[in-house]
Structure formats: structure tokens, C-alpha cells
Amino acid sequence: MRPSVEKEVTELRSKFKDDLKKVGLLKEVDQLKVKYLGKKGPVQALMVNLRQAEASERPHLGKIINELKVEITGLCDDASL
């Protein structure tokens, strides 16, 4: 499962950065943040799928997903300035 989760994180990071380049208004940045980090967003889906990973892989995969969350939050905060 590890390669697919890592690949999904990489793809999500790239897609988010592309989407962020397309927004211009503060409201749109907030909407984009909710789209990715909200309850029904792709990052939350990764966290839910983490339950299916082997117990030995969960800490590593969880760290990667959390780093993505922090990065998305930071990029949104920077764009809001």
C-alpha cells in the first residue's frame, strides 16, 4: 500500500499547487483549502484509507499525509497575505 499512498500524496500536492495558481481572490483560496482539507476532501480520504495499511506502515504514511496537510495549510495562509 505504501507506494500508492505516497503517489497519491505527490499527485495531490501537485494538483493543489496547480489549483492554487489559478485562484485570485481570498475567498477562492479558502474554498480551495476546504476542498482539499475538508471532511469530504481527498486528504481526509487518505486518512480514512490509512486504516487499511499495515500497522507497521501507518506511522510513516500518517507522517506523509500530515506533512501534506501542513503544506497545504501553509500555502493557503501565504496566499491569503
Sequence and secondary structure as in RCSB ss.txt:
>XXXX:A:sequence
MRPSVEKEVTELRSKFKDDLKKVGLLKEVDQLKVKYLGKKGPVQALMVNLRQAEASERPHLGKIINELKVEITGL
CDDASL
>XXXX:A:secstr
 HHHHHHHHHHHHHHHHHHHHH  SHHHHHHHHHHHHSTTSHHHHHHHHGGGS TTTHHHHHHHHHHHHHHHHHH
HHHHH 
